[in-house]
Amino acid sequence: MQATHEVKLDRIVKQLKQREGTAYLKLKKKTVSHMVPKPESKTYTDEKLDISDFDEILSIDQRNRICVAEPGVTFEKLVEATLKHDLIPAVVSELKTITIGGAVAGCSIESMSYKVGGFHDNCLEYEVVTAKGEVLNCTPDNENSLLFQMIHGTFGTLGIITKLTFKLLPAKPFVRVVYERFENLDDYKKAIWEHFENKDLDFMDGIIHSPDLFILSKGYLVDEAPYTHNYDWTRIYYTSTAERSEDYLTTPDYFFRYNKGVTNVHPKTRLLRFLFGRIMNANTTLRMATILRRFIPSKLIPVTVDTFIPFSKIEEFMDWYIKEIDHFPLWCVPYRIVHKYEWISEDFFDNVTDELFLDIAIYGMRIKNSEFYYKIIEDKLTEINAIKTLISTNLYSKNEFWNVWNKENYEIVKKRTDPDNIFRDLYDKTCLAARGLDEEQPKTNSGR
Ligand SMILES: Cc1cc2nc3c(=O)[nH]c(=O)nc-3n(C[C@H](O)[C@H](O)[C@H](O)COP(=O)(O)OP(=O)(O)OC[C@H]3O[C@@H](n4cnc5c(N)ncnc54)[C@H](O)[C@@H]3O)c2cc1C
């Protein structure tokens, strides 16, 4: 019989309170980590705290459209449960086994973000356990409000999320998607801006197939569908956006239309998808890569990075991108900044007036010397007041990093929740230990 939430919580509180020493600690979950595998990472050998049984939905309040759940709940399980109440989460990350805890602690964006921001922006309360085993309830306006804001995007370095309370939205059983084609960025931007202003779509994302083929995917929740397609076997979703003018999917199939990979689909060939497509997807690929990481030279791991570009800077970025990198297709996800985020440095944010950003995601770029490309992307992003997710290779120097992320707020919370630094520091975990390093390396100019 599954232990209650309180019994499970008591267990890890005791473990943390009785723990001696300050060896690094990381979380053991049931599902694969959706961070890009890093063969050299030092964190793989950190001591593990098992929270794999924190994967239950505790309540769904249909009248107030609120869900309370544990962090290990996957988006697949959450969508299945909430749809029974004609409700859906405000944001659903596109891979079935991404968890809601990981979406808050890491990143979360998808085609509803143009209206509601990330999954974390629709959370109302977190239960967080500190390194010393203290249980803190955090809301946007209680005494733990800074921790509430800073827990997002800090990759488990400020505490363990053990329970989340978040909003749900009304649902319908199907999604109709209309694909609009554009041959230049200017017209593409105009169309995105118009829907952003009118908020007349349930979902908006797109695929940039090449420098002169831009697809805008406009999604509508609907009660009926003349037919439906799914993309969890032989079909590839992103290519269908250039081949079709319209499509219908069940709502769950729409949410997980990229479960085989957004633009980096596995298996690659139709025959292999026919043979193995039912069992292989982005999650199984990640699991295999994590298991086999010692045998995979890191330079063979394709470049995978989400870049968040202020809407007003997208021309400058794309001009540079086509000249310097020129890898297509790209995933384009409009993202509304719903809150002045405490985890971004004041100075960095002061130069940003845009309410709308575009996530331009590079997935599966196979290239020699990937570090060179990660670095020039980082430098360009900083130059135009843009940021990236920290899920893959990060080469920021400490100064460059804390010019973007908010060191002051981070240290205020860290002192409170993990004074002995057993969860590792954010810069150390995402930029050094992830590359097998203990300390910053002198800059090298490795060239292309
Ligand atoms: C191929 C690929 C595609 C992706 N596509 C998208 C996308 O489209 N949209 C998007 O939003 N994201 C995307 N991501 C990023 C992914 O959503 C984030 O990396 C997310 O954080 C992963 O969540 P997870 O549940 O797998 O958690 P994990 O990968 O296990 O954890 C992520 C981080 O959160 C911490 N963490 C996890 N659970 C907790 C907890 N309970 N308390 C405190 N800290 C915790 C971990 O320590 C870790 O540092 C993608 C990643 C990959 C590799």
PDBQT file of the ligand as one rigid body, heavy atoms in Angstrom, charges set to zero:
ROOT
HETATM    1  C1  LIG A 501      15.382  16.489 -25.494  1.00  0.00    +0.000 C 
HETATM    2  C2  LIG A 501      14.812  17.461 -24.513  1.00  0.00    +0.000 A 
HETATM    3  C3  LIG A 501      13.706  18.209 -24.877  1.00  0.00    +0.000 A 
HETATM    4  C4  LIG A 501      13.184  19.130 -23.971  1.00  0.00    +0.000 A 
HETATM    5  N1  LIG A 501      12.131  19.867 -24.340  1.00  0.00    +0.000 NA
HETATM    6  C5  LIG A 501      11.581  20.730 -23.462  1.00  0.00    +0.000 A 
HETATM    7  C6  LIG A 501      10.443  21.518 -23.794  1.00  0.00    +0.000 A 
HETATM    8  O1  LIG A 501       9.949  21.451 -24.850  1.00  0.00    +0.000 OA
HETATM    9  N2  LIG A 501       9.895  22.331 -22.926  1.00  0.00    +0.000 N 
HETATM   10  C7  LIG A 501      10.460  22.428 -21.719  1.00  0.00    +0.000 A 
HETATM   11  O2  LIG A 501       9.947  23.169 -20.948  1.00  0.00    +0.000 OA
HETATM   12  N3  LIG A 501      11.539  21.727 -21.349  1.00  0.00    +0.000 NA
HETATM   13  C8  LIG A 501      12.108  20.893 -22.201  1.00  0.00    +0.000 A 
HETATM   14  N4  LIG A 501      13.192  20.185 -21.853  1.00  0.00    +0.000 N 
HETATM   15  C9  LIG A 501      13.820  20.495 -20.624  1.00  0.00    +0.000 C 
HETATM   16  C10 LIG A 501      13.208  19.744 -19.469  1.00  0.00    +0.000 C 
HETATM   17  O3  LIG A 501      11.874  19.985 -19.377  1.00  0.00    +0.000 OA
HETATM   18  C11 LIG A 501      13.836  20.263 -18.238  1.00  0.00    +0.000 C 
HETATM   19  O4  LIG A 501      15.154  19.899 -18.246  1.00  0.00    +0.000 OA
HETATM   20  C12 LIG A 501      13.129  19.755 -16.995  1.00  0.00    +0.000 C 
HETATM   21  O5  LIG A 501      13.730  20.374 -15.924  1.00  0.00    +0.000 OA
HETATM   22  C13 LIG A 501      13.268  18.250 -16.871  1.00  0.00    +0.000 C 
HETATM   23  O6  LIG A 501      12.416  17.782 -15.904  1.00  0.00    +0.000 OA
HETATM   24  P1  LIG A 501      12.542  16.298 -15.319  1.00  0.00    +0.000 P 
HETATM   25  O7  LIG A 501      11.253  16.003 -14.685  1.00  0.00    +0.000 OA
HETATM   26  O8  LIG A 501      13.050  15.357 -16.303  1.00  0.00    +0.000 OA
HETATM   27  O9  LIG A 501      13.571  16.522 -14.145  1.00  0.00    +0.000 OA
HETATM   28  P2  LIG A 501      15.111  16.169 -14.028  1.00  0.00    +0.000 P 
HETATM   29  O10 LIG A 501      15.778  16.277 -15.324  1.00  0.00    +0.000 OA
HETATM   30  O11 LIG A 501      15.278  14.929 -13.271  1.00  0.00    +0.000 OA
HETATM   31  O12 LIG A 501      15.549  17.394 -13.109  1.00  0.00    +0.000 OA
HETATM   32  C14 LIG A 501      15.793  18.662 -13.646  1.00  0.00    +0.000 C 
HETATM   33  C15 LIG A 501      16.420  19.468 -12.526  1.00  0.00    +0.000 C 
HETATM   34  O13 LIG A 501      15.445  19.703 -11.536  1.00  0.00    +0.000 OA
HETATM   35  C16 LIG A 501      15.847  19.198 -10.270  1.00  0.00    +0.000 C 
HETATM   36  N5  LIG A 501      14.677  18.595  -9.649  1.00  0.00    +0.000 N 
HETATM   37  C17 LIG A 501      13.892  17.610 -10.153  1.00  0.00    +0.000 A 
HETATM   38  N6  LIG A 501      12.903  17.311  -9.282  1.00  0.00    +0.000 NA
HETATM   39  C18 LIG A 501      13.053  18.142  -8.216  1.00  0.00    +0.000 A 
HETATM   40  C19 LIG A 501      12.358  18.327  -6.975  1.00  0.00    +0.000 A 
HETATM   41  N7  LIG A 501      11.307  17.601  -6.634  1.00  0.00    +0.000 N 
HETATM   42  N8  LIG A 501      12.820  19.276  -6.135  1.00  0.00    +0.000 NA
HETATM   43  C20 LIG A 501      13.894  20.042  -6.433  1.00  0.00    +0.000 A 
HETATM   44  N9  LIG A 501      14.610  19.900  -7.587  1.00  0.00    +0.000 NA
HETATM   45  C21 LIG A 501      14.192  18.971  -8.455  1.00  0.00    +0.000 A 
HETATM   46  C22 LIG A 501      16.932  18.182 -10.558  1.00  0.00    +0.000 C 
HETATM   47  O14 LIG A 501      17.840  18.123  -9.501  1.00  0.00    +0.000 OA
HETATM   48  C23 LIG A 501      17.562  18.727 -11.842  1.00  0.00    +0.000 C 
HETATM   49  O15 LIG A 501      18.576  19.639 -11.530  1.00  0.00    +0.000 OA
HETATM   50  C24 LIG A 501      13.768  19.283 -22.715  1.00  0.00    +0.000 A 
HETATM   51  C25 LIG A 501      14.862  18.524 -22.352  1.00  0.00    +0.000 A 
HETATM   52  C26 LIG A 501      15.389  17.629 -23.242  1.00  0.00    +0.000 A 
HETATM   53  C27 LIG A 501      16.574  16.846 -22.851  1.00  0.00    +0.000 C 
ENDROOT
TORSDOF 0
